[in-house]
């Protein structure tokens, strides 16, 4: 494993595109690096844009398509499941053919699927094309993470993931706000029209500015069988699997909030779509702020495992508090205490998400695409399972959301402690 803070020199950018993100050098080099960083941030922002801009419209979709809430929530599950499964395909493809071509192909299909979602006449058809949208959108998620692994290692990689969280974190802040404003002037279909335009613009930016970071000599020439063997070898690594499961289960707790919060805030507590959007944006600010504290202040001073452990512990305590409040242990609880609990839970994700990714990918420099695919797939699959469970008792109770969040938090912390065994790692405070 490369030493802490060492920046890998194996990745490169093709001659026709700007250079990789730079941490030093001339101002011009830093400017080019910032541009590519923004492109990668845009790719990682696509999933929250696809999910969160649509959230304020969920209650409206139930009426417009004459479908129950549980069925409409499956449109989120379908998109999430597509993003999970798509990463299993795109990740190994990017290890074999490079990062650029699979990414561009996925972006084109994403744009087409999103345009069709805007025309869907039934919930069933919307679910189907949300699945395709997720399958195609997976290219941006998995390849952006693999590109970071191509270019960085150790503490630098952890810091870069926190930088990406800052950029992509703007998306969940503004997406519900945009969605709420779109609903003022048009219906839920307008949300997908806007997502189509965003997809077209991002596809152009990727084509124009993001070059190849995986040189031919580092690519895998094997087919599906070789990719499966690589993934099996990664899963045989107990520590990698521990970080993968811990991150995936923490993400499921996050997605339980994403899936249930429109109904909890608007149906149970009677808030408007605009109020929901403001609360959602505030929670996203908390996540981004803690992510920046992690990247700017903690990384290099506190071990990544210690920061991760604190994050998972706080998530567990916040989920427990939410369960006690929503189940009536404290009597009738209004929106403000519940919103505060959700804010703490969301903010702690800023410690959990970048550190699980960095710790897992530091163990896999030989197969960054496949490792990134496994990390993303586990997160999105567990999240897809959690999504319908939060609505299992109907639209008028938040208890299932809190139960799912607490269960995921307990399992996430158990996987981290039981499989990663951070107290036995022998790592120094630098985090590697």
N, C-alpha and C positions, 0 to 999 in steps of 0.2 A: 504494500500500500504506500502511495506517495506520502511524503512528510507533510505535516501541517503547514497550510499557507502556501504550499508550492503550486505554482500555476503551470498546468500542463501545456506543453508546446506541440502536442501531436495534432490538435485540431488546426484547420486553416480555412480561410475563406477563398472562394474561387476568384480568379482574376477579374471576372465581370461584375463582381459585387463588392460592397464595402468590407473592410476588415472586421475582425472579431472585436468584441468589447475589450477595451484596453483599460488597464488600471494605472497606466503611466504613459510616458512618451510625450510627443508634441501635442499642442492644443488641437491640431487637426485630427490626430489619431484619436484623441479622447472624444472629439465631436462625432467621428464616424462610429466609435464604440457606443456612444449614447444612442445613436440612431438604431443600431442593431438591437440594443437593449430594449428600446421602445417597441420594436417589431416583436421580439420575444414576449414582452409584456402584453402586447395586443393579442397574441396567440393564446396566452394563458388567461386572458380576460374573456375570451369568447365563450367558455362554458358558463360563467356567471351571468354574462349578458343574455345568453340563450335561456337560462333558467329564470333569473331574477326580474328581467324586464316584463316577463309574462305573469309574475306572481300576483300583482294587483288585479289582473283580469280573471283570475280563477273563479271567483264567485259569479262573474258575468257569464263566463263560458258555460257554467252549469245550466243557466237559464237559456242561453242562446241555442245550445245544442240539445236541450232537454235531456240532460244526463245527470245522474247523481254525483255528489262530491267525490265519492270514492273512485268513480270512473274517470272523472276529470283529473284527479290526482295521478292517475295512470299515465297521463300525458307527460308528467314530470318523470315518472318511473321509466317510461319508454325511452325518453331522451337520455336519461342517466344510464340505463342498461346499454343503449347503443354506444355511448361514450366508453363504457367499460369494455364491451366486446370488441369494438373497433380498435382499441389500443393493442389488444392481443395480436391483431393482424398487422397494423401499421408499424408497431415497434420493431418486430423482426424484419419487416420490409425495409425499414430505414437502415437497419444494420447491413442489409444486403445491397441495396441500391443507392444508399446515400440518403441524406435528409431532405433534399430539395424537391425531388420529383414526387415522392409519395405525399408530401405536404401540399403541393400545388393541386394534385389530383383530388385530395380530400377537400380542399377549400372550394373547388368548383362544384363538387357534389353537394356540399353543405349549402351553398347559395341556391341551387336548384330545389333541394328538399325544403328549405325555409320558404321559398316562394310558393310552393304547393301547399304548405301548412296554412298560409293566409287564405287559401281558397277552399279548405276542407269543409264539406257540408255536414259531416257527422263526427261524433266523438271517436268512433272506431277508425275512421280514415285519418283523423288528426293524430291519434295514437301511433298509427303505422308510419306516418311521415315524420313524426317526432323521433321515432326509432331510427329512421334513415338519417335524419339530421344529426342525431347523436353519433351514429356510426361514422359519418363523414367528419364531424367536428372533433372526433378523437385524434385526428392527425395533428391538429394544432397543439393539443395537450401533450401528447407523448413525445413529439419531435422537439418541441421547445425545451422540455426537460432533458432530452438526450443531447441537444446542442449545448446546453450548459455543461453537461458532463464531458462533452468533447473538449471544451475550452478551459474548464476550471477543475480544481481539486482542493480537498481539505477545507481550511477555514475560508478561503476565497470562494469556494462553491457555496458554502453556507451563507456567506454574506450576499452573494449574488441572488440566491433564492429569496432572501429577505428583500432585496431590491425589486425583484419581480413581484413579490407580494405587495409592495407599495404601488407599483404600476397597475397590476391586475386588480388590486384592492379597490381602485377607483371605480371599477365596473359594478360591483355590488352596491356601492354607495349611490351611484347615479342611475343604475338600471331601474330600480323600482320607482325612483323619482320621474324618470323619463316615461316609464310605463303608466304611472298615474296621470301624467300630463297628457299622454296620448289618449287616454280614456276620456279626457275632458272634451276632445274634439272629434273623436271617432270611436269605433268599437274595438274589440280585442284583436280583430284581424289586422288593424293598423300596426299593432306591435310587431307582427311578423313581416309586414312591409318594411318597417324600419330595420329589423334584423337582416333582411335581405340586402338592403343598401349597405349596412355595416360589413356584411360578408363580402360584397363586391369590392369595397374599398380596401379591406384587409388583404384580400387575394392579390390585388394590384400591388400593394406595398410589399408583400412577401416576394412576389415575382421580381419586383424592381430592386429591392434592397437586401434581401437575405440570401447570401451565397451558401455554398456547400461547406460544411465543417467536418465531414468524414471523408478523408482521402481514400482512394481506391485500395491502397495497401492495407488498410485497417478494416475493410469490409468483409463480411462473412459470405462465402460463396455457396453455402449449403441451402437446401430447400426447406420445406415445412418440417421434415424429420429433424434436421439439424437445429432449427429454431426450437422445436419441442424439447430436444435434448438439452439445449442451453438453458431453457426455462426450468427444466427439471433439476439441473445442476444448481441453479440459483435458489430454488425452493429447498434444496437439500442443505443449504447454508442456514443453520438455526438462527443466527443473529440477523441475517438479512430478512428471513421470514418473520422474526419478531418485530422488526421495525415496520415491515410491510403491513402486518396485521394491526399493530398499534396505530399506525397512521390511518389505515382503512376504517377501523372502528371509530376513531375520533372523528373522521369525516362523516361517518354515518350519523353520529350525534349532531353534527352540524346540519346535515341534510334533513334530519327529522325536524329541526327548527325551520329550515327553508320551506319544507313541504307543508307544515302545519300552521305556520305563523299567519298566513293570510286569513285563515278561518278563525284562529284564536283571537287575533287582534280585531278583525272586522266583524265576525259573526258573534263571538262570545262577549267581547267588550264594546262592540258597537262603534268602533272607530271608522273613519272614512278611508278610502284608498290612499288619499294624500297623507293622512296621519300615519297609516301603515308604512308608506314609503319613507317618511321621515324617520320613523323608529328603526326601520331596516337599515337606512343609511347610517344612522348613529351607531348601530351595532357593527356595521362594516368598518366605520372609522376606528372603533376600538380594536378590531382585529388588525387593521393596518398599522395602527400606532404601536401595538405590542410587537408586531412583526419587525418594526423598525428599531424598537428597543432591543430586540433579540439580535438583529444584524449589526447595529451600530455600537451597542454598549456591552452586550453579553458575550457574543462570539469572540473568542480569543482571550477572554478573561474568565469565563465560566465554561465548564465542559458542556458539550452539546447534550450529553445524557442528563446532566443535572437540570439544565433548562427544560428539556423535554419532560422529565419527571415532574417538575413543578407545574408545567402546563397541563399535563394529564390529571394531576391531583386537583388543580383548580377546576377543571372541567367536571370532575366527579362531584366536588362539593357544590358547584352551581346546579348541576342536574338534581342532586338530592334536595336542595332548597326549592327548586321548581316543583318537584313532586310533592313536597310537604305543603306548598302554597296552593297548588291546583287541586289537591285532594281534600282541602278543607281543614287540615290540621290546625291552621291558624285562623279559622273562620272565613268569612267573606273577604277575599283579597282582591283589590282593584288592579287596574292595568299597570300602574306605576311600579309596584314591587315585582310583578312578573316580568315587566320590561327590564328592570334592573338585573334580575337573575339571568335573563337571556343575554344582556349586554356582557356580563362577566363571563358566561360560557363562550360567547363568540370571541371575546377579546383573548381568552386563553388559547384559542386556536392559533394565534400568532406565535406562540411558543411551540406548539405541537407540530404544525404542518411543515414549516421549513426544515426543522431539525430531523424529523423522521425521513424526509426525502434525502437530505444531505448525508445522514449516517448510512442509509441503505445504499445510495449510489456510490459512496466512497469505497464500498467493497466490490464494485462491479465495473472497473474501467474497461474490461474486455468485452462487455455486452451491454452498453448503456441503453440502447434502444429496447432490448428485451427486458432489462431490469425496469426501465421506465414504464414499459407496458404493464408489467406485473404490479407495480406500485399503483398505477392509475386504475387498472382493472379491479383490483381488490377494493379500492376506495369506492369506485362507482357501483360495483355489484352489491356491496354491503349497504351502500346508500340507497340503491334501488329496492332492496328488501325492506329497509326501514321506512321508506316513503309511504306505502299503503298502510302500514301498521299504525301510523299516527291517526288515521281516520277511521279505525276499526270500530270505534264506539260512537261514530256520528260526528256532526259538526259542532256540537254544543258542550264539549268537554275537552280540556287540555291535558287530562291525566294520561292518555296514551302517549302523547308527545313526551311528557316528562319520564314515563316509564321506559320508553325506547332510549331516550338520552342517557338515563342512569345506567341501564343495562349495557349500552355500548361503552360508556365511560369506564365501568368496572372491568369489562372484558379487555378494553384497550390497555389499561394499567396493568392488568394481569399478564397480558402478552409481553409487554415491555419488561416487566420484572422477571417473568418466568423464562422467557426465551433469550432476551438480550443480556440479562444478568449484568447490569451496568457496574455493580460493585466488584465484579470479577474481571472487568475488561482490562484493567491496568493502564487505562488512558490517563494522560496528563490533563491538566486544567485547560489546555488549549483546545480540547474537544476532539482529538483524533487518537 
